[in-house]
Amino acid sequence: MKLFYTPGACSMAVHIALNEAGVKFDLEKVDLQTKKTESGLDFVAVNPKGYVPCLQLDNGEYLTEVGALLQYIADTNAGKNLLPLVGDAARYRVLETVNFVSTELHKSFGPMFNPATSDEAKKAQIVHIGTRLDIVNTQLEGQEFLLGDQFTIADAYLTTVLGWANFIQLDLSPWPNLVAYAGRCMSRPAVIATLKAEGMM
Ligand SMILES: N[C@@H](CCC(=O)N[C@@H](CS)C(=O)NCC(=O)O)C(=O)O
């Protein structure tokens, strides 16, 4: 397998899941400005969507979309307990949270990185992001990870998105459960290995 990624981007969630699963994979860095990969490939020819993450499977096919890739990695490495099996009601709680992180958090950060967003719009967006952080902060009350004491693909995703708070100077201290959670996740060997491989630490 080969993961097409950009350091610190949402592809990091997939990178963390691969490391948590303990599988072998290659990495290929993508420059999102030029749409070129580090080996000189035209990334749009690889993934016509033009965005990361993109995972080349062992059969040569390309799979995209964070939520799908996280499920693929969890289901093909079921022994790693990154996602309960089909039929287990807890599976849908994990997927509910993956979708929440994707649509309510990940996508809410987008305008903060867009130079075309006005300062006024950014201020309003921060307030909006805060309402979503309230929800995950409450979800984490009294538990180690989003779904209890087991790290799941939802945690791989939220760990990645919380990392973006630094890039937009968003102080997370109003959400103490999130601050403690981020510390726990960031100290996991698979997360540290991911950050190092992406040149983020
Ligand atoms: N729907 C996609 C969104 C992926 C996405 O937002 N990727 C960003 C990085 S976090 C990107 O590559 N943006 C560059 C672009 O859209 O040109 C998914 O869930 O995987």
PDBQT file of the ligand as one rigid body, heavy atoms in Angstrom, charges set to zero:
ROOT
HETATM    1  N1  LIG A 301     -13.670  14.831   1.257  1.00  0.00    +0.000 N 
HETATM    2  C1  LIG A 301     -12.249  14.648   1.412  1.00  0.00    +0.000 C 
HETATM    3  C2  LIG A 301     -11.630  15.973   1.792  1.00  0.00    +0.000 C 
HETATM    4  C3  LIG A 301     -10.116  15.857   1.884  1.00  0.00    +0.000 C 
HETATM    5  C4  LIG A 301      -9.487  17.224   2.135  1.00  0.00    +0.000 C 
HETATM    6  O1  LIG A 301     -10.128  18.168   2.603  1.00  0.00    +0.000 OA
HETATM    7  N2  LIG A 301      -8.162  17.302   1.831  1.00  0.00    +0.000 N 
HETATM    8  C5  LIG A 301      -7.446  18.548   1.936  1.00  0.00    +0.000 C 
HETATM    9  C6  LIG A 301      -6.341  18.455   2.986  1.00  0.00    +0.000 C 
HETATM   10  S1  LIG A 301      -7.002  18.275   4.619  1.00  0.00    +0.000 SA
HETATM   11  C7  LIG A 301      -6.776  18.827   0.603  1.00  0.00    +0.000 C 
HETATM   12  O2  LIG A 301      -6.056  17.994   0.074  1.00  0.00    +0.000 OA
HETATM   13  N3  LIG A 301      -7.026  20.022   0.038  1.00  0.00    +0.000 N 
HETATM   14  C8  LIG A 301      -6.438  20.432  -1.187  1.00  0.00    +0.000 C 
HETATM   15  C9  LIG A 301      -7.442  20.714  -2.261  1.00  0.00    +0.000 C 
HETATM   16  O3  LIG A 301      -8.659  20.550  -2.027  1.00  0.00    +0.000 OA
HETATM   17  O4  LIG A 301      -7.005  21.111  -3.333  1.00  0.00    +0.000 OA
HETATM   18  C10 LIG A 301     -11.962  13.558   2.444  1.00  0.00    +0.000 C 
HETATM   19  O5  LIG A 301     -12.759  13.403   3.394  1.00  0.00    +0.000 OA
HETATM   20  O6  LIG A 301     -10.956  12.846   2.292  1.00  0.00    +0.000 OA
ENDROOT
TORSDOF 0
